[in-house]
């Protein structure tokens, strides 16, 4: 039983925060692409953040996904 609005609010936030912050699989990293106007530093930061949320991700698979997300440039 919920005794107060604050308690209801906390239950609601906890429920949706968990769903919002779900963990990914290695295959999901292949959906991260460097945008045309995105500097390499920002792409690396974004990828690193998403990689840190992956559960039991093989480093080799993550590296492959990271490389595949680069736009064509001299870094490829």
Secondary structure by P-SEA (a helix, b strand, c coil): ccccaaaaaaaaaaaaaaaaaccccaaaaaaccccccccaaaaaaaaaaaaaacccccaaaaaaaaaaaccccccc
